[in-house]
Amino acid sequence: MGILPLQGTRVLDLGTYIAAPIATQTMADLGAEVIKIESPQADFLREIGGPLAPLREGAEHDRHYNRRPWFNELNRGKFGMVLDLTNPAGVEAFKDLVQISDVVIENYSPRVMENFGLQYPALRQVRADIIMVSVSAFGATGPQRYRMGFGPNIDAASGLTYLTGYANGPPIKPGNYFSDFFAGLHAGFATLAALNHRRRTGRGQHIDLSMREVDTMILGDALMDVAMNERVQTRIGNGHPSMAPHGCYRCQGNDQWVTIAVGADEEWRRLVKTMGSPKWADSPFFSTKVKRWENRDELDSYVSEWTRGQDRDEVMASLQRAGIAAGAVHDIEEIVDNPQIRHRGYFSLVEHPEIGPAPIRNLPWTLSSTPVSVQAPSPTFAQQNDLVFRELLGFNSQAIETLYSERATTAVPLQPKQA
Amino acid sequence: MRQGALSTIKVLEATTSVAGAYCGKLLAGCGAEVVKIEKPGAGDPIRGYGPFPGDAPHQEKSGLFLHLNTGKKGITLDLQTQASATIFKDLARNVDVVLEDFQPGLLEGLGLGYETLSNLNPRLVMTSVTSFGQTGPYRDLKTTELTTFALSGYMDLTGTPDREPLKTWGFLGNYTGGVCAALGTMSGLEARDLTGIGQHIDASVFESMLILLGMPPFEYKYSGEVQKRAGNDAPGTDVSHMVSKLLPCRNGYVQFHTPPPGMLQLLTGDPRLEEPDLSREEYDKLFLSWLMERDKEEIAARGQELRIAFVEVPDPGELVRDPQHEARGMFCEVDHPVAGSLSHPGAPFLMSETPWKTERAPLLGEHNEQVYRDELKYSSDQLVRLRQLAII
């Protein structure tokens, strides 16, 4: 294997759920040594992370918490170990690791690191140039810093949910857990910028990332409208401030849809031609871009009439041939098996000791001279405990045994819940 | 004054998409010197996007442009003219990063592809961010934000089951592609510090959006279940207290995760809400009547006191007065010679050593003199000529 962009960088990942793990997943893909440190109760996603993958034939162990697809996708390529940071011996071992690491990243509520006594000033005493990344719902400072929030809460609290929804309907949250992913990607970017800075100056720092503030970037133009016009924008469904038709239209079959976006007159003429030049399209109501937008509801019903009896992919293909931005609404199944995705090798399989080949996602960019591809599966619970204690920290067998007996670490999750 | 984290990095940005511009904004915010190339006269098409003060379109007053281009310098260059290739090469020779979002193949056609530029500047990291990347059967599809939303599958996860799939507000997909392109650019810069040579980063908005699908593609592999849009109910959660809800209250909406057993009674004082065989409809009705007598701020504060994840759903007008945003300095006043003084969203994250930069967006061609004459050492005569020929 060739040189990887982040080789030689060691990252301690205290992340749980999604946001911080997305950041460290990227760093692991790029060649960093990421050590995921779980609490003795295990990452929550080992319990709720989706349907269990079946046990590989001939697997040595049958441990359900190692077979959750969420956990395994988010943590591929990382080492896994367990430390109880409420235990003084656990904190000591963690500080030993900080001494030999470049980055510490966590996404607890701000009071958790305070309770551990592991805020940035404390880590900095252990290693002066450490880069600490704190990802939280509302940020590490301010009157709402202790507020609780998970992905959809943040999308709501950021204003993104308020603006999303069908025209005249209630707010609707973006699919799944948008802010977790968006914040995690930004945390990764900020960490790489801090590493770049440290290489030049020798100085580490603390990154305080509020998931809600990251979401705010997307609202830039709506917030500028407030600043410019004191206007509060609202929900417009699939519509557009100036383009029409611009929407999602039903096609033949069950829940089959195609999106069509048309702006300039030239595009409109090509759409009309592709639709077979229907009479209604000659109406003066649709003769200019502005008129089409003003009469967009009526226009939408005409376009729907045209798409309704047709095959979704054929509508997309004929419009694309005419140079019009049309796209089929794919479902999850169609994404898993999609020609573009296959061509780019976006999904691949890594060999997991208890599952066999496990599906993972690759980076959404390629690198021409230092190509990266995911090399290792996610860790089983506590998989690299002894490797870290022995090889990285140089503990002897007796010291390691003491960590187990004092419950600073464990090989199996405490109070395991039933699957 | 303290400098940004990337203050030694120089970027040449030739973009017209939100994804490309947001990538450049992130680099500029971290202190990189980003010089944005725009077409003479017309400028970046995003200059034509609203909002505008008083709804009067003006090249220097586009709210979207002002937001996406903070901290950048602006020059003009018409890449359709023959003479421009030499100038573009002069610019690319002196930078660490070329960031572009043209239709794949367009720059190669102008003799400005990665091969050519890397011969001139072997340390160059070139980031191309496009809808689908530089290869594959979708490469040349015509797209807008709506198209990539549909094709990525994210649209099928947003909206209610009884209606059409829904695009989220704004350019969420493009912003996601933008941050991935910025991460990709950083990965190229990090590799360069190890190898001494640059490389071509080929970033795809479509693939970036696939990250947002989260776990359904991986669950599908084992359960065979194709997850679909479920309105405000979070799909794919098999633990009852994680069910996401959004309900109206007296002055707007609140959003929350259904709290663990016992907590709703604590919140509302109504024991019926804890009955195990309560139907979803009855639950909504009982709870709704309690919510409709209260304001969202009060409900969120009371919920949070009980350590349950309740939030109010603010509108953009409320956000600019939000106490948490105020305490953390989310918004900053930016003075612009044409658009005036406007409150902009500031830093997406706070770095203790290297402050984020939110300086105003450039005027069209504002830094032509500085870049072409002072940095590239073109003569004043040359500049006049380039201007007369509408090359810059």
Interface residues (C-beta under 8 A of the other chain):
Chain A: I3 L4 P5 L6 Q7 G8 I18 I22 T26 L30 E47 I48 G49 G50 P51 L52 A53 P54 P69 W70 N72 E73 Y120 F138 G139 T141 G142 P143 Q144 R145 Y146 R147 M148 G149 F150 P152 N153 I154 A156 A157 S158 G159 L160 T161 Y162 L163 T164 G165 Y166 P170 P171 I172 K173 P174 G175 N176 Y177 F178 D180 F181 F182 L185 H186 A187 G188 F189 A190 L192 A193 A194 L195 N196 H197 R199 R200 R203 G204 Q205 H206 I207 D208 L209 S210 R212 E213 V214 T216 M217 I218 L219 G220 D221 A222 L223 M224 D225 V226 A227 M228 N229 E230 R231 V232 Q233 T234 R235 I236 G237 N238 H240 P241 S242 M243 H246 G247 C248 Y249 R250 D255 W257 V258 T259 A261 Q320 G323 I324 A325 A326 G327 A328 V329 H330 D331 I332 E333 E334 I335 V336 P339 Q340 I341 H343 R344 Y346 F347 P359 R361 L363 P364 W365 T366 L367 S368 S369 T370 V372
Chain B: A5 L6 T8 I9 Y22 L26 C30 Y49 G50 P51 F52 P53 G54 D55 K61 G63 L64 L66 H67 L68 Y114 F132 G133 T135 G136 P137 Y138 L141 K142 T143 T144 L146 T147 T148 F149 A150 L151 S152 G153 Y154 M155 D156 L157 T158 G159 T160 R163 E164 P165 L166 K167 T168 W169 G170 F171 L172 Y175 T176 G177 V179 C180 A181 A182 L183 G184 M186 S187 G188 L189 E190 A191 D193 L194 T195 I197 G198 Q199 H200 I201 D202 A203 S204 F206 E207 S208 L210 I211 L212 L213 G214 M215 P216 P217 F218 E219 Y220 K221 Y222 S223 E225 V226 Q227 K228 R229 G231 N232 A234 P235 G236 T237 D238 V239 M242 S244 L246 P248 Y253 Q255 F256 H257 Q304 R307 I308 A309 F310 V311 E312 V313 P314 D315 P316 G317 E318 L319 V320 P323 Q324 H325 A327 R328 M330 F331 A339 L342 S343 H344 P345 A347 P348 F349 L350 M351 S352 E353 T354
